Amino acid sequence: MADAVLSGARSPDLDQEKISIRFLQAKCANADDLRWCNGLILGTPENFGYMSGALKDFFDRTFYSVEGQIQGLPWCLFVKAGNDGSGAVSSIERIVKGYAFRQVCEPVIVKGEVKDTDLQRCKDLGMAFAAGMEAGIY
């Protein structure tokens, strides 16, 4: 799913000269990456009705380092759900309110087996987000 989102963000229909992308796992991302970016796409599996431990750790490691520095950062989300995805989505939405990020796309939630249509939805998410960034909408 993450590769599909990245593929959409790197669409040849977009002016890639205007878009710089860092594609990082949560365990590798840090506060400097948040300060660098102008937008953020988050992805996570749903574990026990919650976000992944790695994503929660990312939030825990970065919050105080960037507090008050990145308000209004546009973001969106994709979730691979084992249940219905609502627990992961709501927990992430609650945390990013503390960062004062601005959600600009509805989350893509994939329940059960990932199908080609789900991958297309992920690709569309990446492309829509990158297009909004390219156009200066977000």
Secondary structure by P-SEA (a helix, b strand, c coil): caaaaaaaaaccccccccbbbbbcccccccaaaaaaccbbbbbbccccccccaaaaaaaaacccccccccccccccccccccccaaaaaaaaaaaaaaabbbbcccbbbbcccccaaaaaaaaaaaaaaaaaaaaccc
